[in-house]
Structures are given as C-alpha cells and as structure tokens.
Amino acid sequence: MATVPDNPPLSVVANGGWRDYLELTKPKVTLLIVFTAVVGMVLASPGWVPLQTLIFGSLGIALASGSAAAFNHILDQRIDGQMKRTRRRPLPTGHLQERQAVTFAVLLGAASMAVLLKGVNTLTAALTFCSLIGYAMVYTLWLKRATPQNIVIGGAAGAAPPVLGWAAVTNSIDPNALVLFLIVFTWTPPHFWALAIARRDDYAKVGIPMLPVTHGIPYTRLQIVLYTILLVLTTLLPYLTGMSGPIYLIAAIALNARFLYFVIALNQGRRSDLPMRTFRFSITYLMLLFAALILDHYLLFV
C-alpha cells in the first residue's frame, strides 16, 4: 500500500488562493507601515486628519507597501526556498507562479500611484514611489547581498512612511516629519539584527552578509546596544522640539527602559530565546511609542 510522506516536498504545485496573494503583501509589515504613516498624518494636522487624506493616503501607502513586499518575494524566492523561516512562502512552495506574483505586484504598484495622485497629492505619490523602489529594488536586489550594513542603509526606505503621511496632509516635507523618520531609521538595525542573530545559520547558508554572519554574534549584540542607545536619544526629540508633550515623554521613557533591558540581557547572552524575544518586543515598542504620539497629540488638542 502506498503511503503519503509526513512532510511533502515544497515543490508540489497548488492552486494559489487569496491567502497566498495576501501573504505576498506581508500584511503585518504593511499594517505597521500604514500605522506609522497615519501617525505622520495625525501630527501634521492641527485638528483631525482630513477624511479624504486619511482614507486615500492610507490606502495608497498600503498598496505600495504590498507591491514592494511582493517584489521582495519575487526577487528572494531562490533564497527563501532554502531558509527555514521563509521556505513555505507562496513562491518557493509553488502555490503561486512567478508571473502571477509579478502581475500582482505591478497592479498593486500602479493602483497605489493612481490612488495617491488622484486622492492625495503628487509629492506623496513621488515619495511613495521612491520608497517602493528603494525597498523592492535597491535593498532587496543590491544592498541585501552587497554589505553587512544593508539594513542600516536600506532602513531609509522603511523609515519613510511617517514622512509620507505628513506630506499627504501638508504637501511638504517638514522637519518634524524627519524626526519621526529618524526614530524609525534608528529603530530598524536593533530590530532586524535581533532577528538576524536568531536566523544566522539560515543567512549564512544562502550567502546573505548579515552582520552576525560577517562579524559574529558578539559584535552584533554590541551594535544592537549602541544603536538602541542612539534610539533612546532620538525618541526624546519629539518632546525636546515641542512636537509632543509629557504623555509621550513618560511613555517613551518606560518603553526605552524595557527595550534597554532586553538588549542588555541579549548582549550578556543570558538565554538563547532572547534574540527572538527582543525582535518581537521591538515591534510592540514601535507601535506603542507611535500610539503615545497620537494619544499625546489628541489629548493636548482636546
């Protein structure tokens, strides 16, 4: 009697469903990107965010983020198939074919530009397009494979959403928006390097020069601590520049204390689970930090 293997090969082709297309957009990442963009819209508005800007700005940025993520899946499908963390993505498993993913990514990108040009403004559309290209092409296609500083340099694309949100409201690039950019920019290395430590063997296997692969885990741990200290200082800027008030400051101090606890423990190598715990907390950290900006803004407004 024929038996079915417990772990069928990943090359088996299945019909792609909506969940596979959704996975191409990296929905959790997209939600975080849209949230930080909305924070930019909120802080740029003296009162409530104009409804049209909120709806079309969020939608356009979400579509662009999904497009960039889909292109990332396409360009990384070979290495994704060799890494434990990514080997069950739609393209390595054959749930979707490359031409389907390319069509989907192009349509999302085109829809994003149409929404932003028609419903928001040209500046936001242009900045969003540059961010899309920066992540999907410059980072994924070149930086990721070229240098261990890939996530530092490429972090500029991921830090752009608050600027996009601000531009959607004001049709300008404001210095305060650049403060929000700096927060996300300095947050990105400790956030991603914690994951890179946890997945070091995977990255080494596929030849991606992440910092733990090229310089070792102890050096990466130290860099995480140093970047987190820089992040702590950067997160004080909204209060020091008068963009936010005491509610945000209290939240920032508490969140920074917790983040420093994680990265110092990680640097001391106390437990093997700390890299992933630090990575997961860093996401919660950014969401709560930006939520505090919204809360502070509207409580002061009311």
N, C-alpha and C positions, 0 to 999 in steps of 0.2 A: 504494500500500500504506500502510495506517495505521501510524503509529509511536507508540510509548509514550514519553512525556516522561521525561527523566532524573530530574527532580525532581517527582513527582506532587504535586498540591495537598494541603495538610494537611487540607482539609475532607472528604476522602474518608472515609466511614464504614466501619469494620471491626468485626468481632465482637470484643468485649472478652474477653481471656483472663485467666488468673490473674496473669500478669506485669503486666498493666495495673492490676489491683487492688493488687498488691504495690507498684507504683510510686506509687500514691496515698498509701501509708503513709510514703513517704520512708525506706526501710529503713536507709540509712546513718545518717541523723539519729536514727532510733529506736534503733539499736544503741548510739550514743553516749549517748543519754539513759538507756537502761537500764543501761549500764555505770556512769555516774556515780551512778545510784540505788543500784546494788549496792555501790559504794564507801561510800555512806552507811550501808547495812546492815552492812557489814563493820566500819566504825569505831564503830558503835553497839553492837556485840556484844563483850563481854569475851572470848569464845572464838569458836567457829564460829557462823556465822549459822544460826538455826533453819531446818531444811529447808523447812518449810511456808511460812514467811515469805519465804524466798529464791525459791521457785517461784511462789507466788501473787502476791507483791509484784512480781516481775519481769514476770510475765505481765500483770498488771493495768495496770502502768505502760506496758508496751509497747503494749497495746491502746489506751490513752488517747492515747499519742503518735501512733499510727497514725490514730486518729479525728481528732485535731487537724490532722494533716497532710492528711488527705482533705478536711476542711472548708477548709483553706487552698487546695487545688487548686480546689475549687468556687468559692470567692469570688474567686480570682485568675484564673479561666480566660480572661477577656477580655484582660487584660494579658499573661498567659502566651502567648497566641497571637501577640502582637506582638513578643516578646522572643526573641532567638536562643537564649539559654540554656534557655528553657522551652517553645519553640513545639512541640516534639514530645512533650509530656506527653499522657496519655490523653484528657483532655477537649478541648484545642484540636485534636487530630487527629481527634476523633470516634470514637476506639476505644472510649470509654465515653460514655454519655449522662449528663446531669446527674442525672436521677432515680436512675440506678444508683449513682452516686457518693454521693448524699445517703443512700440506703438503707444503703449500705456504711458510711458514716461514723457514722450513728446506731447501727447494730448494733454496731460496734466500741466506741463510747462506752458503750452500755448493758452490753455484755459486760464492759467494764473495771470499771464500777461494781459489777456483780454479783460479779465475782471478788474485788475489794478488800473489799467489805462482808462477804462470806461467808468469805474465806480469810485476810484480814489484820485490818483494824480500820476503824472509822468515820472516825477522824481522817485516815488516809491516803487513804481514798476521797474525803473532802471536799476535802483539799488538792489531790489529783489532778484533781478536777472543776474547781476554781478555776483550775488551771494550764491545763487544756484550754480553758476559756472565755477565759482571758487571752490565749492564743496564737491560737486559732481566730477569736475574735470581736473582742476589744479591740485586739489588734495588727493582725491582717490586715484587719479591716473598717474600723478607725478610725485607729489610730496610724500605720500604714504610709503612709497617704495624707495625714496631717494635719501632720506635723512632721518635720524632719530629725533630730530626737532620737528618732525612732521606735524604733530598735534599742536605744538606751540604756534607755528606759522599758520597752519591750516585752521587754527581756532578762530581766526578773524572772521571766517565765513559763518561759523556757528554763533559768534557773538553779535552778529548784525541785527537780529530780529528786533531788539528794543529801538534801534535806530530807525528801522523800517516803520515800526509803529508810530514813532514820534513824527517821522516825515509824512506819514499818512494823515496826521492831524494838521500839521503846520506847513507842509510843503517846503520844509527846510531841514538842514542838519544843525541841530542845536548843541552847544557844548554840554548841556545836561544829558542829552542822549548819549554822548560819548562817554560820560561817567558810567552809565548803565552798560555800555559796550565793554568798558574796561573791567567791570565786575565779572561779566560772563567770560571775557577773554582770560582773566587770571584764574578763574574757577576751572577752566577746561583742562589744563595739564594735571592738577592733582586728581580731578575726577577720572580722567581717562587712564592715567598712569596706574592708578589703583587697579583698574580692570586689566591693564596690560601685565601687571605683576601676576595676577591670578591666571592669566592665559598666556604666560610667557612661552611655554613649550609649544603651544599652537602657533604663535607668531614666528618662533624660531624655525619650526618645521616648514613653513611656507616662505621663509626668507624675507619677512617684513621687518625692517630695522627699528622696531620699537625700542625705547630706551632700556627696558630691562634686558633685552636681547643683546644690545650692543655694549652697554656699560654695566650690566649686572643689577641685581635686585637691591643690594645695599645702597648703591649710588642713586638708584631711582627713588628709594624711600627717602633719602636725604633731600632730593629735589622736590618731592611732594611736600615735605615740611617747609622748605624755603618758599615754594610757591603759595602754600597756604598762609604763611605769614604775610606775604605780599597781598594775598586776597583779603585778609583781615584788615589791612591798612586801606585797601581800595574800597571796601564796603563802608568805611567811615565817611567817604567823600560825599554821599548824598546828604548826610547831616551837616557836614562842615561847609558845604556850599549853599545850604539853606533850601535844598530841594525837598528835604523831608524833615520831620520833627522828632520828638522824644520817643514816640511809639516805635518808629522804625529803629532808632538807636538802641533801645532796650532789646528788641528782637534780634538785631544784628550782633550785639554783644553775647547774648545767650547762644545763638546759633554758632558763632565763631568759637566760643568756648568748647562746645560739643565737637565741632569739626577738628579743632586742635587736639582734643583728647584722642580722637580716632587716629589722626595722622602721627601723633607722638607714639601711641601704642603700636602702630604699624611700623614705625621706624625702629622700635625696640624689638620687633619680631616676636611679640608675645604669643600670638596664636596664628595658625595657618588660615583661619577663616577671615582674618581682618582685612585683607585686600578687597574681598567682595563686600564685606560689611561697610567698609569705607566708601566704596563705589556707590552702593545703594544709598547710604546716608547723604552722599554729596548731591544726589538728585533731590531728596527731600529738603536738604539745606537750601538749594537754589529756589525751589518752589516756595518755601516758607519765607525766605528773605524777600522775594519779589511780592509775595502776598502781603507782607508787612508794609511795603511801599504803597500798595493800593489802600490798605486799611488806614495808614497814616494820612495819606492824601485826602481821603474822603471824610475822615473824622475832623480833620482841620477845615475842610471845605464846608461841612455842615456846621 
